[in-house]
Every structure is written in structure tokens, then in C-alpha cells.
Amino acid sequence: MRVGRLIVAAELAGLSGRTSEASLLAHRASSEAPDRLLAARAAWVAETLPTGRTGLARGDLGPALHAVSEMQVAGGVEHATAALLHLAAIAWDHTLEPSPGDPMLAVVEALALPEDDPRSILLAARTEPVVRGDRVLELALEAAPSAEDEESAWLLGYALNLVGEIDTARVLLDRALASMRARGELRTFPQALMGTSMTTYLAGDVAKARLLAEQAVSLGRDLGDAGFSAAARCALAWFDALDGRQPDVDVISGGTEVGAQVLRSSAMRATVLGSQGAAYLVTGRPAKALERLRCIADPGHDAYHPDFAVITSPDFVDAALDSGRREDAEQRLADLEQLHDRWHAPMVRTALDHVRAALVPDDELATTWAAVRDARWSIPYAKARTLLRLGRRLHAAGRSEDARAALHAALALFGEMPAPAWEERTRDALRATGERLAVPGRRDELLTPQELRVCTLAAQGLSNRAIGEHLFVSPRTVGAHLYAAFQKLGISDRRQLSDVLATG
């Protein structure tokens, strides 16, 4: 009984940010454990604490998986299952392996969960996203309508996220996140924030995705988890890159060794290189973009990551074509077609659709434009990028009316996200067609009435909480309005608001 209480106390101390106390309690539990199960549970807690001295911190899942196996062998199947599900959620930024599920597979198979159990569906998505991706999609989508409880919504939503589905994943993750937030759940909430942020971004809402990542940074700081904060800042760098801002690795790591360790994980290395490539591309340096993006799809590079290779395919292909490397774009098309033969995820399909449209012969431009115009894409950003490229090519082919229609459609999608740097590139393409665009007036005229009111109060020095109380909205809503306004105004700090609002 005493050792069990020590383990629970260690878990609670860790969840409240008292890492040193939690580590001491876990060590005491381990030294006093009277049996194999309690020893394994104590080892698991110690391994998952953000001390910077664990196997997980070094990118090695081995010690954590050994603890899970020990629990299972000792008869603690429920403890082992819960631990493995947690590991599946945190593995993305805790391993040097490009496919974090590979070392987990044997342990997952030993649990022998029913195939249609939401826990089994998530573990299958983590361990074999390509081999079993289609089956995971089928099972998760079939179970989704009845996933009203928090646990099922999280397990199925995250499983769909892992295998590249977006629409249903976002609904389920939003539901799970709201429930966790309402009851103050901290064990899974950090990972739910990050998973929901990425899914929200893919669904086309960059402002909300960024807000969720900012909340994750703050939560990591409150919990004393410098590694998680670094991972969340990496997500913010991904969003910043849409506007041409290069990632600063020192800022992302927070100047800590734990943060630097996280950035050595495969997913974080791919995120940094993907951000660099995206920033170079939108600022007109495709050759530099291609150099960075090539690494993500190269199995011999330490930033190799199959999922990010798919997600960054539109950037890779556009960079290749804009720098005169058509053969690279054609090779990526062949790679995606081969992957899609085995894995029919919406994420893969969207990347493939963009690449095919980018490489379509000139005599098929009109039919391709008509098909893209009328189709609903699960990733609006990819559709906007496709419309932009088609618009430029239609103009070059002398089809000015179609070109302008495609470019205006792209401009609308970029504006909804928002992605101001891509909006400006689209305006440049429209001007190249001979269209005379209205000269922007005062910058503050770009804002909605609510955004202008929020900015006016922020310029007066009010905090987000104070502004929210003044306008009867939540601080999170205030943050979302400020982020959208900053993008429209071309600023990055609330201290710039006074000058912008004064001068327009």
C-alpha cells in the first residue's frame, strides 16, 4: 500500500510541475517495491518525468518500453496499456527514430487488444500508420459517431490525426480538448493541445492553431517541462514560416539543454528544416528552400521523416519547379503515387493532387483548373497553393480570365487562414495579369471592428484578461483577435500597436 501511494504521489507531483519532488518519490517507490509490478510502475513514472536525464530525454524509448513490458508480464495489463497509450502520445518528440512506432510494435502485439477497441486503433495508428492506415481509417471513422466521451474522442481523434485524416480528427480532438480543459486534466492535455493545433492548421485555421500552440508553450512552462515548451515553440516556428520568418533554434530551445535535446528528435529536426524551407519559398528563394526540404525525404539524413515528407511535398515541388529542377518534382510525384498505392490517407491524397496539378501539361490546364475549383480539399492551404500555381500558369498560357479567377480563389483561401505573405504573393500574380488592385488604405482599415477594438485596448496597455472582461469575451478569444490583427498589420509585438493605430 505504501509503495502504491508513493507512486501515485510521484505522478501527481510530476503533473503539478514539482519534478524534483516527483523524482525523489519515484526513487523511493522503486527502492521499496516488494514486487515486479510495483517496481515497473515506479520505473515508468521516473522515466516519464521531464528531468532531462532519462532515456526519453535522450530520444531512447527503450527504458520506457521495458517498464511497460514488465508491467504486462507481472499481470498489470491495464497499467501497461495506459502507459503504452501515453507513450504513443508523447513519442513524436522523444525519439530519434523517423518512425517512433517501430520499437513499440512488439509490446503492442503482446497486449492483444481487440482490433476495434479505440485503444487498439490508436496503437495501430502509431505503430503501423502506412501498413494499417486504411484499416485504422475504416475502424476509427466507423466508431467516431458514438465517441461522445472524452477518452474515446481523444483516442480516435489522435489515431485519425496520425494516419492523415483531418475533418473527423478535428471534431473529435476539439471535443476531447474541451472536456480535458473543463475538468483540469493534465496527463494527456498537453499532447491533446499539440495534436489539435496541427490538425487545426491542416484544416485551414492558422490563427486558432497558433493560439493552441501558444497555450502549449505556457503550459509547459507552468509544468516545468522545458522540453515540451520547446516542442510547442517548434510548432509556432512552423506557423511563423508561412510569413517568411526563419526559425531561431536558440529561441525554440529556450536556451536549455532539455530543449536542445528535444530538437534532436526526428520530428523536431524535420519541423525546423520544413520551417526553413517554407520561409525561403514564400520569400522568393526556392533553391534554398529545396536544399532544406530535400533532407526531410532523404532516408540517409538525420532529419528524415516520412510524414513530414508528405506534408511538405507542395513546398518541395514548388521549390523544385521554381528553381528549374523539374526532375526532382517528377520524382516526388512517383514517390507519392507509390505511397498512395498502399496508404489512402487524405493527407497523402492532397499532396498527390497538388503535385499532379503542378506538373500537368499546358493543354490540360483548363480542365485541371475546373476540377480543382469545384473540389473540396481537406487541406485548404494546399488547395490555395495549387490555385496560385495554376493561376500563374494559366496567365503564362494566355488564359487571363481563368488565371484571375484561380488567383482570386487562392487569395480568398489565404485570407481566411490567414497567411498574409502568401496573400501578397497572390496579389503580385494578379497584378502580373494586368489587373489593377485597389491601393490599400490605412492599415487599421484592414481590421474587423472587433479586432480594431481589441487592438485599441491593447495599445492602452490592457492585458488580454482585462480586454476580455471589457468586451465580454475570453482571453483566448482576445489572443486570437490580436494574432489575426498582427498578421494584417504586419507587426509582431503589441508595443507596435500605438504607432500603427496612430499613423494607419
N, C-alpha and C positions, 0 to 999 in steps of 0.2 A: 504493500500500500504506500509506504513512504517513497519508494523509488518512482512509483507511478505519479505521485503528487509532484515530485521533483521534475519529472519530465513535462508535466502539464505546466508547471510554474515556469520552466525554461521556455516553453513555447510562447506563453503569454508575455513573458519579459521581452522576448525577441520581437513579438508583434507590436509592442509598445515602444520599441526603439531603445530598450535598455540592453544592448548587445553584450556588454561585459558581464553584467549580472546573469544574463541568459547562458552565456558560455560557461560560467562558473557552475551554475545549477546543472547543466548538461554533463559537465565533467564529473560532478559528484554523483549524479544518477548512474553514469557509466561505471564508476568505480565501485558502487554499491549494488549494482544489478545482480539479483540472485538467479536469473535465468537468461536464456538466449534471446527471448523475445524482448524483454525489457532492455537488455544490452543493445539490441539492434535499434530499438526506438530511440534510446539515448544517443546512439551514434548518428542516427538520421537527423535529429534536432541539431546536434553540434555541427554537422556537415552543411546544413542549410542556413546557418547564421551568417550574416554579412561581416565576418571578421577579417576577410582578406587573406586568411591563412588556410583555407580549406581546398580540397580538390576542385570543387565547383568554381572557386575563385580563380584557380589556375586553368580552367577550361577542361577539367577531367571529370567526367561523370562517374568514373569507376567506384570511388568510395561511397557515393550516394546509392548507386545501384547495388553494391554489396550489402548495404544496410537494408534495402528493400528485399533482396533475396533472403537475407537472414530472417526477416520478419515472416516472410511467406513460409519458409522451411520450418520455423518454430510454431506455425499454426496461426499466426496473426494475419490472416488473409485480408481482412478489412483494413487493418493498419497498413499493410503492404500496398493495397490497391489505392488507398487515399494518398500515400506517399508517392506512388508512381504517377498518379494524376497530377500532383503538384509538380513533380519533376518534368512532366510533359509540358506544363505551362511555363516553366522557367528555363527550359533547356536552350531556348533560342539565343540567349545572351550569356550562356555559361559553358559553351563548348567550342573547341577549336575545329570540330568536325563540320563540314558543309551540310551533312545530313544528320542532325542530332538524334534522330530516332534509331539509327543503326545499332548503337551499343545497347539500346533499350529493348530490342526485339525479343531476345531470349527470355528476359524477365517477364515481359508482357505475355508471351505464349505460355509461361508457367502458371499464370493466374487462371487461364482457361475460362474467361468470362463469356457469357452468351454473346453471339455476334451482334444482336440488336439492342444490347444494353448500351445506353448512352455513354457509359464509361468505356466500354469496349470500342465504340465508334470513335471517341476522341483518341484513344491509344493507337488505333489503326491509322488514323489521320496523321499522328505524329511519327509513327514508325515506318509506315509504307505509303506515303502520300501519292506516289505515282502508281505503284503496283495495285494498290487497293483504293485509289482515289475515286474511281467511278462507283465502286460499291459503297464507299463512305458517303458520297453524294446521295445515292439512292436511299440508303438507310436513314441518313440524317434528315433529308427532305421529307421522307415518309413520317418520321417521328415529330417533326417540327410543329405541326398544328396542335399537338397535345402538350407541348413543352411550356406549360404555364408556370411551373415552379422555377425558382432561381437556379437550382443545381442543373436541371435538365437544359434550361435555356443556355447556361454557360457552357456545359459540355458539348451540346450540339452546335451552338454558335461558334465556339472556338474550333471545333472539328471542321466545320464548313470553311472557316477562315483559313485553316491550314491546307485545305485541298483546293483553294482558289475560288470558292463561291462567295458572292458578295451580298446580294439582295437579302436573302433569308438570314445570312450570318449577321447582318447589321441589325435586323429586327430582334433577333434572339439576344445578341450581345447588349443592345440597348436595354432590353428588359432585365437581363441579369445584372447589369451595372447599376440600374436604378434601384433594384432590390438590395444589392450589396451596400450601396451608399446609404439607403434609408435605415438599415439596421447596423451600420458601422462595422461591417465585415472587413477584416484586414488581411486575412490569409491569402485570398485569391484576388481581392480588389485591385492591387497594383497591376497584376498581369491582365486583368479584365480591362483596365484603363488603356493599356498599351494595345491590346488586341482590338478594342473598339476604335481606338484612334486610327490605326492603319486601315481598318475596314471602312471607317467613315471617310477617310481620304480617298480610297479607291471608289467609293460611292459618289464622290464629287463635291463633298463639303469640306474644303480645306480649313475654313475658319473654325468649325467645330472640332475637326481633327486636331488642329493645333492647340485649341483650348484644353482638350483632354490630355495631350502630351505635357502641357504646362502644369496641369494638375498632378500628373505623374511625377514631374520633377520636384514639386513641392512636397508630395507625399514621401518620396524617397528621402528628402532632407529631414522631414519630421520623424521618419523611422530610423534615421541614422544609417541609411543604406546608400552609400556613395556610389556603389556600382549600379544600382537601379536608376539613380538620378542621372548617371552618365548615359545609360541606355536611352532614357527618356529625352535627354538633350540631343542624342543622336537622331531621334525621330524629328525633333524640332529643326535640326540641320537639314534634314530631307525636305521639309516644307520650305525652309528659307531658300533652298537651292532653286525652287521654282521661280524665284525672283532674282536669281543670279548671284546670290550671296554664297561665297565659298565657305565650307565648314572649317572651323578653327578647332583642331584636335585638342589643344590645351584647354580651351574653354569647355569643350564637351566633357573631357575627363574630370573637370573641376579641380585640376591640379593635385589629384590624389593618386596614389599607386593603385588603389582598388578600382578607381575609374579607368585608369590606364589598362589594367588587366581586362576589364570588360571590353575595351576597344580592341583587344586582341582576338576576341571571339570571331568566328567566321561571319556571322550575321552582321556584326558591327563593322567589320572591315569592309564588307560589301556595301553597307549603308553609306559609309564615308566615301568610298570610291564612286558609288552611284550618285551621291550628292554633288561631288566634284564634277562628274560628267554632266549632270543636269544643269549645273550653274554655268559651265563652259558653253554648253549648247545654246542656252537661251540668250547668252551674251555674245553670240556670234563667233565662237571659237570651236568649230566642230572637230578639227583634228585633235585638239587637246582633249575634247570630250571622248572621242573614240579611243584614245590611248588609255583613259581611265576605265571606260566601260568594258573594254576588251578583257580586262583582268577578271571580271566577275564571272565570265563564261569559260575561263581557261582552267581546266582541272589541275594544271600544274602550278597555279598561282595560289598564294595563301588567302586571297580574298574570293576564291571560287565559291559560288553559292547558287545552286540550280534555281531556287525560287526567285532570287533577285535577278538572275539572268533572264528569266521570263518577264518580270515586271519592268526591267529596264530595256527590253527589246525595242520599243518605239524610239527611245533615245539613241540606242546603238545604231539602228537602221538609219534614222535621220542624220546622225553624225557621219555615218559611212557615206551616204549619198551626197551630203553637203561638202564632204572633203574628197570627193572623187574616188571613193573605194566601193564601187558598186558590187564587186565580187564578195566583199565582206557582208553586205546586205543580203545577197543571194544565198550565202552560206547560212546566215541566221534563219532565213526562210526555210531552208532544207532542214535545219535542226529543229525548228518549231513544228514543222509538218511531221517529222519523225516522232517527236514527243506527243503531238496531238493524236497520233495513231494509238497511243497507249493510255493517254490521260486527257479526258474531255472536259476539263475544268473551264468555267467561264473565263478565268484569268488567262489561261493558255489560248483559248479561242479568241479573246480580244487582242492579245499580242499578235496572233497569227493574222487576224483581219487587218490590223494596221500595216503589217509588213507586206501583205499581198497588195493592199491598196497603194502602198508607196512604190511598189515595183511594177504595177500594172502597165501594159503597153499604152502608148498615146491613143491608139484607136479604140481603147476600151475605157478611156477616162470618163466619158459621158455616162455610160451605164454604171460604172463604179460609183460615180458621184450620186446618181439617183438611188442606188442601193444603200449607200452609207447615209444619205439624207433621211431616208424613210425608216431606217433600222433603229431599234433601241439597243444601246450598248450598255453593258453592266458597269463599264468604267468610263464615265463621261469625259474625263481628261484625255483618255486615249482617242475617243471619238473626235474631240476638239482638235487634237494634234493631227489626226487623219484629215479632217476637213481643211485645216490650214495647208497641209501639203498638197491636197487635191486642188485647192483654190489657186495656189501658186502655179501648179502645173497646167490647170485649165487656162489661166491667163497666158502662160507661155505658148499654149496651143491655139491662142486666138479666140477662145470661148469666154469673152469678158463677162457676159451676163451670168453664166453659170459660175464663173470664178468669183464674182462678187457675192452671189447667193451663198456659195460654200464658205467664203470668208466671213460673211455676216453671221452665219450659223456657228462658226468657230468662235467668233467674238462673243456671242451670247453665252456660250458654254463656259468660256474662260472667265467671263464676268460673274457668272453665278458661283464660281468656286470660292473666292476669287483668285485669279492668277494674273496680276497686273502686268508683269513683264511679258507674258505671252499675249496678253491683250494688245500691248504696244507693238509687238512684232506683227500681229494680225492687222493692226491699223496701217503699219508700214506696207504690208502686202496689198491692202485695199488702195492705198494712195498710189501704189505702182500700177494699178489697173486704170488710173485716171480719175478715180472717184475723189471728190472733194469732201473731206470730212470736216465737220464743224470744228472750229477752233475752240479748245476748252476754255471755259470762263474761269472764274475764281475757283481755286482748288476746293474750297469748302462747299461749293455748289455741287460737287460730286457726291456729297454725303446725303443720306436719308435724314429726315427730320430728327429721328431718334438718335442716329449717330452723331449729328451735329450737337444735340443737347448733351449727350454723354461727353463729347469732346470739350464742350464749353465748361462743363463742371470739372472735368479732369484738369483743364488748363488753370482752373482756380485753385488747384491743389487738393481736391477732394479724393479720398481713396475710393476704390471700387465698391467697398461696402457702403460708404457714405452716399455715393452716387446711386447705388441700388435702392437705398432707403428713400432717397429723394424722389426717385422715379418709379418706385414700387415694383422693381424687378430684382432678380437675384444678382449677386456679384459675378456669377459665371456669365450671365447674360451681358452684363456691363463689359466683361473681358472680351466677349465675342464681338460686341459693337466696336470696341476700341481696336481690336485686331483688324476688322474689316475696314475701319476708317484709316488706320495707319497704312494699309495697303493702297487705298485710293489716294491718300495724300502724299505717298512716297516718303514717309518718315518711319523711324524705328524706336522713338522714345517719346514718352508723354511730355517731357520737358520741352520738346519742339512745338507743342501744340499752340502755345501762346503766340509765337511768331507767325505760324501758319494761319491761324484764325484772324490775326491782325492784318496780315498782308494779302490773304487769299492766295 
